[in-house]
Amino acid sequence: MFLVTRSLPLVKMSGHTPSLMRLEQRAAEADHIIDYLKQQVQLLKEKAKVQATVREEKKLMVENTKLKRDIEQLKQTLLEKEKSRGVREVAMPTAGDSSVQCASKSTPPQPLSPARSSTSPVSTASPPPKSSEGKKNKPEKRGKAKQEVTCC
């Protein structure tokens, strides 16, 4: 009643046939080749990035050099125009001088009279009375503003 048939021999059931072993070996070799090719692709990508970076750096260096030349040319043009307009020449900072500092006059000028110099700084900071002196000081302020603009 029970019919037992063996369609496959025991050797084939264990999976150790020569053709199956060759297929497994080829699959393992293919996996190794794929891993190797992935590494090569990764190296090529990195190399391409480095080359692109070097090209970009060279472009930026050329552009930087052009801009420096343009700046020097514009400085010379500015100096020539200032000379032609009669503006006093001020020493321009050089390219190597990175410690340029601009002096600002944020403190009020010291009064010349001895009576005012003995008073406290709070009283000198108070606004001056609105009289004819205030109107006389306006041209002086304008002159000072012009001096500050030309010196800095």
PEZIHU-V296334 format. One line per field, one symbol per residue. burial: + if it has 9 or more other C-alpha atoms within 8 Angstrom, else -. A space follows every 50 residues. Layout:
burial->???
This chain:
burial->-----------+-------++----------------------------- ----------------------------+--++----------------- ---------------++------+---------+---------------- --
